[in-house]
């Protein structure tokens, strides 16, 4: 009987602790976040809405005429026309049918720069190059250490965020597909020795400025460096979360040591895109001048000029079928927004001076 009472006391204590943490803890949007937004007026026009039966994962490429979207079906990509006819072509990547299982690459990230297709076997680690209409492929095995992020600088040159085994953390490297050469950064990454969990984020390349940008998930910082891995500068998003709230620890997983987070992983910068020196960032934090109803009913993108780090304004998109946008890109002054089962294309109308109201 005493053992049951003991277990009941433990369960009740745990419940009380959770309530206390929830009430008094630093939980996003339970209190003011210390910043305000201003909005561009009449900044978007809805051009196309495409409802699909597929589960949509990523926007993996775009041309002047098409957008490429990966689905839940392995090895399948949708080629979606930007024209008003809403035509969609299903592309089967030749590599998957013959080599996916035999080479045991596991899950693959995909990027399309038509007509080329690049498959990133992040855990192998390897990069596979093929194209849309051929079963020919080129496989490059990289030095040991998986990678988690990749950005294409040119057709055969990539910047990767890759595990450096001696550091127990991730750093940026430049990999040349033709030469098979790998160059490591020096002094760009913030190291915590946790496999890169705390400093996880999104990696972008901006062709207009020929720079790489890395925006953290868990704080308001963004790093800028050039394609030769020379550090350039550091920017901030408009929120006030300037330090990491997430904590990690080593656990045993399948007989091997692995890093994991031991506190909630509250993402601050959920999804972003960079074009022509402008950062479009979807924050998960409500501004002090926004109501809970407005914030929960819209996807909000903050726009920052990366030349000087100045906040220009924000644009907002209503939720679609109860969902906020999950991914987006900007192509030819159009914003292609991805939802769970839908794609919406918007025309952008930003003022020349870049100032919201």
N, C-alpha and C positions, 0 to 999 in steps of 0.2 A: 504494500500500500504506500509506504514511504517513497518507493522509487517512482510511482506514478505522480505523487505530489511533487517530487523533485523535478520531474520532467515538465509538469504543468507550470511550475514556477519559472523554469528556464524559458519555456515558450512565451509566457506572459512578459517576462523581462525583455526578451528579444523584440516582442511586438511594441512595447513601450519605447525601447531605444529607437526603433524605426520611426515611430511617431515623432519623437523628439528631434531626430535628424531631419525629418521632412519639414517640421515646423520651424526649426531654428537654423538648419543647415543652409549652405550657400547653393540653393537650387535655382537655376535660371528661371526668370520671369515670375517668381514668387514675390519679387520686390522690384523697385526701379533699378534700371541698369546704368543710369548715369549718362545717357546721351539722347539726343533728339534727331529726328529725320526731317528732311524737307523733300517734297515730291515734284518731279517733273509732271507738268499738266499735259494731258492728251498725248502721251508719249508712245502709245502702242496702238496698232490697228490689227485686229484679227483677220488673217488672210485665208488660212486653211485649217480645218479640223478633220483629223483622220482617226476614227475609232477602229481598233483592231481586235482580233481574238487572241493575239499573241501576248505573252508576258514580255515586256520590253526591258532590256537591261541597260545598254549603254549606246550613246551616239559615238560610233567608232570612226567616222570620217565624213567629209562633205566635199562636193565639187560645186561648180557653178550651177549644175543642173540637178544634182541628187544629194540626198542625205543617206548615210548608211547606219543602220541600227542593228545591234545584236539582240538575239532573243534567248529564251530559256532553252531552246533546242540547240544542242551542241553542234557547232559547225555550220550554223545557219545565220545569214545576215539578210536583212531587208534593204533593198535599194528603193528608196522612196523619192519620187519625183517632186521637185519644188514647184512644178507647174500646177495649174488649177485643176487638172484632170485627176489628181490623187492616185496616179498609177503606182503600183507596188510590184517589184520583182523579187522573188525569193532566190537568193544566191547560196548555193552549197559550196563551201570551201573544199576544194579537191583534197587537200591535205588530210582532213579528218577521216574521209572514207577509207583510205589505205594505210595511214601511218599513225593515227592518233593512239590507238591501243598498243601497237607493236613497239613504239618508241617510248611508251609509258611517260609521257610528258605531264600528265595530270591536267588540271584546268589551265586554260590559256587565255591571256588578254589579247584583244584583237585591235589593230589599227589599219585603216584602209586609206591609202593615198593613190587613188585610181591611176593606172590599172593594178598597182602593186598591193599586196596584202602582207601584213607583218603579224606574226603570231609570237607572243612573248610567253615562253614557258618559264614563269618566274621562279619556280622552285627547283628547276633542273640544275643550273639556269641555262637557258638557250634562247636564241632568236631564230625564227624560221621565216624566210622570205619566199613568197609565191606570187601568183597574180590571179585575176578574176576568171581567166579563160584557159588555164593550163594546169596540168597535174605536176609540172616541174616545180622543184622546191630547192632551197638552199638552207641548210641547217648549220648554225654556228653555236658551238658549245663555249660558254664563257668560263672564266676562272671560278673556283669554288666560292660559294656564298650566294644565296638567292637574292632577288631584287623584288621590289614592291611597286615602284613607280617608273614610268618611262615617258620620254618626250622625244619626238623626232625632229632633229635639227635639219637634216637633209635626207635624201633617199637612202643613204647608207651610213648615217651618223646619228647616234642616239645619246641622250643624257639619261642615266638611270640612277635611281636611289637604291643602293645595293648594300647588303650586309658585308662588313669588313670583319672576317672571323677574329682577327687579333684584337679588335676593339669591342666586340660584342654589341655593335651598333651599326647603323646605316650611314653611309656617306654617298655623295654624288660622284659618279664616274662618267667619263666620256668613252663610248665604245664605237669603234670604226668597223663596220660590217665587212668591208673588203679586205682590210689589212689584218683584221682580227686583233687589233691593238686596244688596250684599255688604259686610260689615264685617270688617276685619282685626284680628287680635290685636295686642297690644303687650307683648312681653317674656315670653311663655310658652314658646315653642319654643327649644330649644338648637340653634344654627346652626353648621354646619360647611362650608357652601358646596359640598356634594357631591350636591345633588339630593335630600337626605333619606335617603340609603342607610344611613348609620351610625345615625341616629335612627329607623329604621323601627320600627313597632310596631302595636298594636291600639287602636282607639278605641271607647269604650263610653259610653253615656248611661244614667244610673240615674234612673228616674222618681221613685223614693222620695225621693231627696235633691236632685233637680233639678240634678245636676252631671254634668260630663263627666270621663272618666278616660282617660288615655293611658298604656299600659304598653309599655315598650321591649322589643324582641326580644332585644337584645344586652347588656343589663345589668339590674341589679335595681331600677330606678327606675320610679316611676309618678307622673304629673302629674295634679293635680286642678284644674279650673277651672269657673266657672259658665257658664250659657248666654249671658251677655252678654260672654263672653271675658275675665273678670277672673280672674287667677291666684289660686288658693286655697291649695294646699299641695302638698307632695311626700312620697311614701311610698316604702318599699322592700319588695320581696319578701324571703323569709327567707334566700336564698342570699347569697353573699359577693362576687359579681361586680359590683363597684361602678364599674367603668370599662369603656369600650368596647375590646374586643380586635380588632375588625374595622378594616381600613384600606382606603381607596379611592384611586382615581386616575382621571385622564381618559384615555380611549382614543378612537381614531378608529373609528367604526362607520358604514359606508355613506357615507363622505365627510363625516360630521358628528361633532362631539365629543360623547362620552357618558361618564357616570360609571359605574364598576364597582368591585366589591370586588377587592382584590389579595391578600387573606388569607382563610382559611376563614371562612365566615359561620356561626359556631357559635351557633345560637339558644338562648337561656337560658330565656325565657318563651315556650313554644310556642303555647299557646292559652288564652284566659281568658274569663271572663264576670263581670259585676257585677250584683248585685241586692240591693236593700234595704240598701245600705251595706256589703255584703260582697263581697270579691274572691275568686273561685274561680280559681286559677291553676295550670295544668299546667306544671311546670318540667321541663326536660330534665336536671337535675342530680340525681345520687344523693346522698342524705344519708349522713352518716358512720355512722349506726346502721342502714343498710340494706345487705343483701347484693346483689351483682350479679344473682343469680338472681331475688330478689324484685323489684328495680327493673325488670329487663327483662321481667318477667311481669305487670306492672301499669301502669295509667295512674294517676298520683297527682295529686290536686288539693289544693293548699295553700289554706287559708281565712284571710283577713286582714280584720280589722275596720277599715274605712276612716275611722271616726270618730277613732281614735287610732293607727292603723297597727299594732295588736297582732296577732301571729300566734295564731290560735285552735286550730288543729289541721289534720289532713289526712284525706282519705278516699281509698280506693284501689279500683280496678275491675280485675278480671282481664282480660287480653287476650282478644279474641274472634276466633277463627279465625286466631290468630297476629298480630293487629293491635291496636295501641293506638288509643284513640279519636282521631279526627281533628278533630272539632268537637263542641261541646256548647252547650246553653242550659239555663236553669232557668226553668220555667214552672209556676205553681201548686204549688210545693213538689215538683215532679218534675224530674228531670234527664233531658233527652233527649240521648242520646249517639249520635253519627254515626260510622260506620265506613265502609270502602271500599264495601261493598255491603249494609250492614245498619244498622238503627236499633234501639236498645235504650232503653226507657223505665224509669227507676228511680224509686222513691219514696224521698225523703230523710228521714232520722230524725236530726236534729242536736239535741243536748241544749240546753235553754233557756239554760244559762250559757255555751254556745259553747266549752266547754273540752274538748280531746281528752285521751286517756289515754296 
